[in-house]
Amino acid sequence: MNLTIEKLIYGGDGLARQAEGKAVFVPLVLPGEEISATIAEDKPGFARATVDELLTPSEKRIQPGCAYFGSCGGCHYQHTGYENQLEIKRAILRETFRRTGKFEWQEEIITHAGEPWNYRNRTRMKLQVGREFAIGYRRLASHELLPVEKCPISSPAINRLIYHLWELGREQRVPQGIGEIEFFANHDDSALLLEVYGSPPITGLQEFFRDLKVRMPEVQGLSAFTLSGPHSPAAPEAREVLGQDFLAYRAEDREFRVSAGSFFQTNRFLVDELVQAVTSGLSGRMALDLYAGVGLFANHLSKRFHQVFAVESSPAAAGDLQANAQKNVTAVRATTEQFLQKSINLNADVVVADPPRAGMGEGTTKLLAALRVPRISYLSCDPTTLARDLRLLLDFGYKIEEVHLIDLFPQTFHIESLVRLAR
């Protein structure tokens, strides 16, 4: 069948419609393109299709910058230029506010963009260890492993490490039992931390670590975790550590300990600008940093506030937060909801919230609104849950002052946005 792509939607697909109006989602297309397609999945309310032939390509279509694009499930927008990627994301953000949040944002979306390649300081890949070694990502719309020898959105140091892993794998010197491996590089790409995930026992990790350090002295440590299953804890503890279990990461004028298993922002070119966008213009007596991670925002808020409460529930990140906290930062190990339930009488001036993809949710958002804090900076990695939570805050009397798109994930559909609100 022939289809015309109306627009791109959150998730990377293009939206087209069959003659009777049924929605059809198609990957790797651009608005305005006419395609010949085959239905791959037909549901009562929608269908999914794949492109057989590009009949009328968009003038904004370009040659992808990675040989794996189209097969790899990691990137979604490499077939269009970076400025158009940003325009697509701004349009999706506005539409999500309208459809999910039931409000319009017609003002400027302040956009922060960095280098669109080699930006990732953290990359997680799947491994196949045995007679036929492979390391890579999942294929597009599949759980099947796609072998990848380089990743142009990952940092140069991470790519060098991928190269050396292929060397060791071909020599059958990667331990059996490793299912996934995560690389984390510091601020200037001069040091690396590894997390390996697998089913115990994994034998030969010491030799593996030694082999890697011989090839890449930048590797500072390796931590082994049990590969998550349906009943695994959300934040497992490392069962074996070789070398260091943390890196020192500098952001603006602060240095942070980031341990294996701790969350840290992924775009190495935009960390400083992100901190500025979240914290600039804020000052006063007390600030709350919710979902604080290792303290990235809390420690920068500490320069502008007499007291900062930083709240984090993950064991690894909470340990780093405690170690990183400035003198006027109080680290609190609790969920945000637990903290807010006991903090109704706190007279904070500002709240910074950076929740995970699921957002804050109705209960936590209502608790936050009940504090009647004059200003909120809400950082989100999912526009749908952001719009849902914003609707509640607007209903409680908050008004949106600024919306920022901070493009931490070029070449992909992921949208990082910051909304600054005031009462």
Steps between C-alpha positions, in 0.01 A plus 500: 500500500606863448506736798582866564679582826321775692750557781741330739379394843677434830674165468657567159226381266321692231120520501300424187136407452323239293207604281251430778703714742674227697840609638809328360838537670810474280866524609785685324284745305451879493195729479362541151661188357299266281585134543399155392458293816403158630295454817711313756252509789128568485317592822139613547601864556820534300748321275877487464665490160843479341622694197529307175585798281552871554286652225542869582786575741505809718740776400621482860612137467878449515746211495526351853831541682519138619518181292273321748215752483176336393604165642598618849225596743709763679452799268189626321575835332833464320323528164439873554722795590554605858306830477200308368534248784470788746196639318335157509559474875362848568186415301454171689545677834235762412258235379552286812420800718183554297383137482607368842528814711198675345682832473667695222855633506534753218806677641860428409650164594853596604726245333837376627696291252857373491704276274265242342766224482731330753298657781415199718710451812303186588420212265351158576537212255399135481755220471503156346793307644615164368624356177339789309568817700293814437431830672232744391147628536156359437380507142222744418166370634666178619676338796758351264863611542647715224882481510650852506870580469468874564235741621530858369279650772729361774818671616837426333625319812193277507552418132863406564383269777243339267784434254711330768203292616463365147870411508464312827178336387658366183780360715234339725624699798167647609352307795199279447186619674524871416174603336537878495772757557474871575775756445517830686753769405588806707467867401807518276488139373826419681372228735249216468295284734347168397191326629449139390165326539455125488391182670736385776748356518704700250851356513812669367402860576842585645680385186243682286552823695877465474480442123287812457734716707800385295322616184336808655660639817209747519285218641488576873272227629251223434193414705299180445122494551240228466304544179156629596212256498130550575561479875834681512531819707484827308846600623709183546828509687825402333607147596862546387712813457840517331696825517293813574124487531453871419617779271557867576284708266542879479198717424559876494708573812395191698635146496274204565561142600288279271499134601420194294122471501440872556309719256675793335405716202600333174596784265859599569473824300191642673540424871618852588230666289239273656605608850478865396155457346364329812654725766559845346315789659406297806601611851360522849495337840409138421489277191385140456667274243270203441628185326841651565724221367862565595427867578564668165237771554510506881867594513452780251192624685712508816679809363168689485307373803573489872367144525430224247324169564597238241275192483603170340384141555742294286767347729795563265400856413407580862850395609654727239266782595614474862866501393455792259278722717624847579481620862161663456352201310307245706488163326176310567468133405130457429256497214372840399149404610624391846692825540212724392254323731713611795590845367166676472621780728826564319503853364727440203555770239574269207458137400708328232352167391664256259288184518556183295305426183183417695483861623386600848149358475176632646573435869846659505397791279210585733732483802741736323219740409384500863837647606407816304864556407535826305714351220546153347752382242372170357748306286354210304615228260146409392263766360187289563550459875623859520180631339289286735677639809495857368122480461472437874739782589308740276177395670660588836574854386847479347580680176765401247771763457743323268527180298843371399596219263839369611601258227695244700427223246566611138417251222233340723134574579575560870403845627650665807306809600502749783192691612535787745184586694398765751200574722 
